[in-house]
């Protein structure tokens, strides 16, 4: 999951992950009477849940060492247990008196889990691919503006040359009028330089 930041919507991205884990309940062999393959599965499930309980116990007591590596389950849930995550836990229990021991254990597990404190922070990353595309678009825009200004400059330069040609044809008999009503060659050259500097 990702979410763009409003200030730099194309550059800074907030990334997150969503984990949904369905934990199997601990199984009492005497009650389930599991055999063969199901018995082996029950043993592995109970072992994983025991290690998960040990991790939660260590986190609730704020121990310096947390045995995450003792099980694949706790390794996967490492960030969710005291790490950079927001964690929610739903504990389901049976209303039957026959399963009262399992219910008490499940509630005790949930109570210990409530003591674990996570430290979630925003995961901000620079999306360099989007950043590169943005720079490329900005460069194309500037290039288009430059070509547009260059075209305007060439048109003005052409008009300026036409004016010079007209003034040459007018020559001496109209020199007084030219001095009073028209620009000199020097003035035109100056105006051309000013125009170029502005562009």
C-alpha beads as a LAMMPS data file, in Angstrom:
LAMMPS data file: protein, C-alpha beads

199 atoms
198 bonds

1 atom types
1 bond types

-500.0 500.0 xlo xhi
-500.0 500.0 ylo yhi
-500.0 500.0 zlo zhi

Masses

1 110.0

Atoms # bond

1 1 1 0.000 0.000 0.000
2 1 1 1.268 3.462 -0.813
3 1 1 0.065 7.012 -0.314
4 1 1 1.469 10.186 -1.887
5 1 1 2.393 13.145 0.247
6 1 1 0.375 16.308 -0.576
7 1 1 3.376 18.666 -0.664
8 1 1 5.394 16.561 -3.086
9 1 1 2.782 14.234 -4.548
10 1 1 5.088 12.856 -7.239
11 1 1 8.250 12.464 -5.146
12 1 1 7.607 11.506 -1.498
13 1 1 5.622 8.293 -1.006
14 1 1 4.365 6.715 2.209
15 1 1 4.542 2.928 2.057
16 1 1 2.932 0.378 4.333
17 1 1 2.174 -3.334 4.515
18 1 1 -0.941 -5.124 5.716
19 1 1 -0.668 -8.545 7.358
20 1 1 -3.706 -10.660 8.236
21 1 1 -2.695 -13.709 10.287
22 1 1 -5.101 -16.432 11.404
23 1 1 -3.448 -18.208 14.312
24 1 1 -4.584 -21.758 14.998
25 1 1 -5.572 -22.392 18.606
26 1 1 -3.482 -24.615 20.834
27 1 1 -4.694 -28.177 20.699
28 1 1 -4.922 -30.665 23.559
29 1 1 -4.058 -34.082 22.199
30 1 1 -6.185 -35.845 24.842
31 1 1 -9.288 -33.988 23.688
32 1 1 -8.679 -33.953 19.942
33 1 1 -7.289 -37.519 19.851
34 1 1 -5.218 -36.559 16.841
35 1 1 -3.133 -39.260 15.172
36 1 1 -0.488 -39.616 12.462
37 1 1 -0.115 -36.484 10.278
38 1 1 -2.640 -34.457 12.264
39 1 1 -0.745 -35.253 15.450
40 1 1 2.506 -33.910 13.953
41 1 1 0.699 -30.766 12.784
42 1 1 -0.739 -30.237 16.254
43 1 1 2.720 -30.538 17.810
44 1 1 4.186 -27.946 15.425
45 1 1 1.262 -25.572 15.993
46 1 1 1.604 -25.870 19.758
47 1 1 5.380 -25.305 19.538
48 1 1 4.929 -22.147 17.409
49 1 1 2.267 -20.785 19.752
50 1 1 4.498 -21.507 22.757
51 1 1 7.373 -19.507 21.198
52 1 1 4.934 -16.713 20.287
53 1 1 3.787 -16.664 23.911
54 1 1 7.424 -16.496 25.062
55 1 1 8.088 -13.509 22.762
56 1 1 5.001 -11.672 23.995
57 1 1 5.964 -12.460 27.591
58 1 1 9.487 -11.111 27.021
59 1 1 8.103 -7.959 25.343
60 1 1 5.568 -7.340 28.123
61 1 1 8.379 -7.634 30.704
62 1 1 10.632 -5.408 28.502
63 1 1 13.463 -7.916 28.374
64 1 1 16.567 -7.032 26.354
65 1 1 16.471 -10.321 24.384
66 1 1 13.378 -11.362 22.418
67 1 1 13.481 -14.895 20.887
68 1 1 12.099 -13.978 17.453
69 1 1 14.378 -16.448 15.646
70 1 1 13.071 -19.470 17.527
71 1 1 10.139 -19.853 15.125
72 1 1 9.149 -18.887 11.577
73 1 1 5.885 -17.498 12.950
74 1 1 7.571 -15.037 15.320
75 1 1 10.096 -14.128 12.612
76 1 1 7.249 -13.154 10.271
77 1 1 5.444 -11.247 13.028
78 1 1 8.595 -9.488 14.318
79 1 1 7.523 -6.003 13.149
80 1 1 4.016 -6.572 14.498
81 1 1 5.400 -7.431 17.943
82 1 1 7.041 -4.348 19.424
83 1 1 8.203 -3.009 16.053
84 1 1 7.155 -0.445 13.468
85 1 1 3.499 -1.449 13.166
86 1 1 -0.022 -0.981 14.423
87 1 1 -1.227 -4.361 15.640
88 1 1 -4.712 -5.533 16.478
89 1 1 -5.444 -8.874 18.155
90 1 1 -8.817 -10.656 18.227
91 1 1 -9.073 -13.497 20.758
92 1 1 -11.958 -15.927 20.261
93 1 1 -13.111 -18.202 23.067
94 1 1 -15.710 -20.900 23.536
95 1 1 -18.655 -20.474 25.936
96 1 1 -18.599 -24.194 26.666
97 1 1 -17.529 -25.392 30.134
98 1 1 -15.770 -28.275 28.410
99 1 1 -13.175 -25.826 27.006
100 1 1 -12.800 -23.615 30.081
101 1 1 -9.053 -24.281 30.405
102 1 1 -8.396 -23.228 26.800
103 1 1 -10.568 -20.135 27.321
104 1 1 -8.578 -19.074 30.378
105 1 1 -5.270 -19.592 28.525
106 1 1 -6.508 -17.585 25.527
107 1 1 -7.632 -14.688 27.730
108 1 1 -4.303 -14.723 29.596
109 1 1 -2.503 -14.634 26.231
110 1 1 -4.573 -11.633 25.125
111 1 1 -3.920 -9.855 28.427
112 1 1 -0.159 -10.276 28.025
113 1 1 -0.339 -9.121 24.399
114 1 1 -2.046 -5.878 25.493
115 1 1 1.089 -4.933 27.424
116 1 1 3.254 -4.950 24.288
117 1 1 3.979 -1.424 23.026
118 1 1 4.730 -0.823 19.356
119 1 1 6.437 2.261 17.920
120 1 1 4.828 2.952 14.543
121 1 1 6.390 5.649 12.335
122 1 1 5.683 6.795 8.778
123 1 1 7.727 4.984 6.137
124 1 1 8.632 7.769 3.702
125 1 1 10.509 6.975 0.519
126 1 1 11.636 9.025 -2.460
127 1 1 10.086 7.693 -5.657
128 1 1 13.080 8.295 -7.927
129 1 1 11.262 7.045 -11.030
130 1 1 8.503 9.641 -10.601
131 1 1 11.097 12.245 -9.686
132 1 1 12.992 11.541 -12.930
133 1 1 9.780 11.801 -14.968
134 1 1 8.947 15.121 -13.296
135 1 1 12.386 16.537 -14.103
136 1 1 12.058 15.339 -17.696
137 1 1 8.677 17.063 -18.064
138 1 1 10.059 20.293 -16.556
139 1 1 12.987 20.162 -18.970
140 1 1 10.662 19.671 -21.957
141 1 1 8.542 22.608 -20.809
142 1 1 11.587 24.872 -20.505
143 1 1 12.799 23.733 -23.915
144 1 1 9.412 24.605 -25.466
145 1 1 9.515 28.054 -23.834
146 1 1 13.030 28.592 -25.150
147 1 1 12.009 27.673 -28.728
148 1 1 8.999 29.987 -28.484
149 1 1 11.152 32.920 -27.314
150 1 1 13.738 32.158 -29.995
151 1 1 11.029 32.267 -32.666
152 1 1 9.782 35.629 -31.362
153 1 1 13.317 36.980 -31.318
154 1 1 13.939 35.914 -34.924
155 1 1 10.720 37.616 -36.043
156 1 1 11.663 40.831 -34.259
157 1 1 15.141 40.673 -35.731
158 1 1 13.659 40.260 -39.206
159 1 1 11.371 43.256 -38.666
160 1 1 14.343 45.250 -37.456
161 1 1 16.291 44.416 -40.612
162 1 1 13.352 45.465 -42.777
163 1 1 13.222 48.804 -40.978
164 1 1 16.919 49.290 -41.603
165 1 1 16.433 48.606 -45.304
166 1 1 13.616 51.123 -45.489
167 1 1 15.738 53.773 -43.775
168 1 1 18.602 53.184 -46.202
169 1 1 16.247 53.751 -49.144
170 1 1 15.025 57.020 -47.620
171 1 1 18.650 58.330 -47.574
172 1 1 19.710 62.059 -47.407
173 1 1 16.743 64.118 -48.674
174 1 1 14.772 62.918 -45.688
175 1 1 17.576 63.231 -43.174
176 1 1 15.923 66.041 -41.218
177 1 1 12.657 64.157 -41.023
178 1 1 14.526 61.036 -40.067
179 1 1 16.263 62.832 -37.230
180 1 1 13.001 64.216 -35.920
181 1 1 10.600 61.352 -36.525
182 1 1 12.618 58.143 -36.887
183 1 1 15.326 56.282 -35.045
184 1 1 18.993 56.279 -36.028
185 1 1 20.962 53.110 -36.829
186 1 1 22.727 53.398 -33.487
187 1 1 19.422 53.594 -31.666
188 1 1 18.182 50.539 -33.493
189 1 1 21.340 48.611 -32.617
190 1 1 20.968 49.603 -28.970
191 1 1 17.315 48.559 -28.927
192 1 1 18.295 45.238 -30.528
193 1 1 20.902 44.577 -27.826
194 1 1 18.397 45.457 -25.087
195 1 1 15.865 43.096 -26.660
196 1 1 18.412 40.282 -26.814
197 1 1 19.409 40.804 -23.167
198 1 1 15.760 40.630 -22.070
199 1 1 15.240 37.378 -23.952

Bonds

1 1 1 2
2 1 2 3
3 1 3 4
4 1 4 5
5 1 5 6
6 1 6 7
7 1 7 8
8 1 8 9
9 1 9 10
10 1 10 11
11 1 11 12
12 1 12 13
13 1 13 14
14 1 14 15
15 1 15 16
16 1 16 17
17 1 17 18
18 1 18 19
19 1 19 20
20 1 20 21
21 1 21 22
22 1 22 23
23 1 23 24
24 1 24 25
25 1 25 26
26 1 26 27
27 1 27 28
28 1 28 29
29 1 29 30
30 1 30 31
31 1 31 32
32 1 32 33
33 1 33 34
34 1 34 35
35 1 35 36
36 1 36 37
37 1 37 38
38 1 38 39
39 1 39 40
40 1 40 41
41 1 41 42
42 1 42 43
43 1 43 44
44 1 44 45
45 1 45 46
46 1 46 47
47 1 47 48
48 1 48 49
49 1 49 50
50 1 50 51
51 1 51 52
52 1 52 53
53 1 53 54
54 1 54 55
55 1 55 56
56 1 56 57
57 1 57 58
58 1 58 59
59 1 59 60
60 1 60 61
61 1 61 62
62 1 62 63
63 1 63 64
64 1 64 65
65 1 65 66
66 1 66 67
67 1 67 68
68 1 68 69
69 1 69 70
70 1 70 71
71 1 71 72
72 1 72 73
73 1 73 74
74 1 74 75
75 1 75 76
76 1 76 77
77 1 77 78
78 1 78 79
79 1 79 80
80 1 80 81
81 1 81 82
82 1 82 83
83 1 83 84
84 1 84 85
85 1 85 86
86 1 86 87
87 1 87 88
88 1 88 89
89 1 89 90
90 1 90 91
91 1 91 92
92 1 92 93
93 1 93 94
94 1 94 95
95 1 95 96
96 1 96 97
97 1 97 98
98 1 98 99
99 1 99 100
100 1 100 101
101 1 101 102
102 1 102 103
103 1 103 104
104 1 104 105
105 1 105 106
106 1 106 107
107 1 107 108
108 1 108 109
109 1 109 110
110 1 110 111
111 1 111 112
112 1 112 113
113 1 113 114
114 1 114 115
115 1 115 116
116 1 116 117
117 1 117 118
118 1 118 119
119 1 119 120
120 1 120 121
121 1 121 122
122 1 122 123
123 1 123 124
124 1 124 125
125 1 125 126
126 1 126 127
127 1 127 128
128 1 128 129
129 1 129 130
130 1 130 131
131 1 131 132
132 1 132 133
133 1 133 134
134 1 134 135
135 1 135 136
136 1 136 137
137 1 137 138
138 1 138 139
139 1 139 140
140 1 140 141
141 1 141 142
142 1 142 143
143 1 143 144
144 1 144 145
145 1 145 146
146 1 146 147
147 1 147 148
148 1 148 149
149 1 149 150
150 1 150 151
151 1 151 152
152 1 152 153
153 1 153 154
154 1 154 155
155 1 155 156
156 1 156 157
157 1 157 158
158 1 158 159
159 1 159 160
160 1 160 161
161 1 161 162
162 1 162 163
163 1 163 164
164 1 164 165
165 1 165 166
166 1 166 167
167 1 167 168
168 1 168 169
169 1 169 170
170 1 170 171
171 1 171 172
172 1 172 173
173 1 173 174
174 1 174 175
175 1 175 176
176 1 176 177
177 1 177 178
178 1 178 179
179 1 179 180
180 1 180 181
181 1 181 182
182 1 182 183
183 1 183 184
184 1 184 185
185 1 185 186
186 1 186 187
187 1 187 188
188 1 188 189
189 1 189 190
190 1 190 191
191 1 191 192
192 1 192 193
193 1 193 194
194 1 194 195
195 1 195 196
196 1 196 197
197 1 197 198
198 1 198 199
